[in-house]
């Protein structure tokens, strides 16, 4: 009788065992790696990560419960970015979020098997990250940030904001900026708005200072900052020099305008990080990156900083202000 009871208990246990195992499997801790291009102390980087976490939470991923997020900050340093890409891959996460061209490139070199989602690449085909937008192939997909046409708008909008501009320097670091897709467009549009375009490649702060002082030696100068992590890291120096030289600046992202640029026209990167979450979610639930098409950004925002305009002694034309998505007073 005793033995029979034991046997029944055993049977009962065996019957419930697969159910418990299934529940445990469903709640298995998943790992997501994130390789940031910015520095950890940059408030913009923190805002993007916060948006990404929030969006994942809305999709029922809770950190410490069924999800672990490992973040590494590349700080615009190529060697560090490469080392962190290898480190994240060695943690064997389920998926990794790449955040700009240098991080996506480093991750692609580090793994051909771990799924990667990028948020904010300008030219993923030209940079050899994906084979095509509709069929990315391989282990990488994601969201683009800029298109080539936007570069023409930078020139037009800057001239509209400050009609006296005759020469515009495009400042960029050739090692990190996607200049090849933007410059031809700018060079086509510049003569249409009676502007001479000057290429100003820079690799360090000394080169930034020299490029800006050359531009301020005569009136009628303007400055366009190309999107790239080097510009992001040096934005404060650039805006200080531009203000001293009375140079109107056109920037590719909102937080540059907030930090002292005259205006910005570009995508909302916090939104891009939010959009990346559903792709991460789909991969965590078993879909393959090669089956998820690369999504192109269609929404760009215009931001004008009137505090900066005042410093420059510039009156921004009303039609331009009326079109702005945000005016900083």
Buried (B, 14 or more C-beta within 10 A) or exposed (E): EEEEEEEEEEEEEEEEEEEEEEEEEEEEEBBBBBBBBBBEEBEBBEBBBEBBBEBBEEBEBEEEEBBBBBBBBBBBBBEBBBBBBBBBBEEEBBBBBBBBBBBBBBBBEBBEEBBBBBBBBBBBBEBEBBBEBEEBEBBBBBBBBBBBEBBBBBBBBBBBBBEEBEBBBBBBBBEBBBBEBBBEBBBEBBEEBEBEBBBBBBEEEEBBBEBBEEBBEEEEBBBBBBBBBBBBBBBEEBBEBBBEBBBBBBBBBBBBBBBBBBBBBBBBBBBBBBBBBBBBBBBBEEBEBBEBBBBEBEEBBBBBBBEBBEBBEBEBEEEBBEEBBEBBE
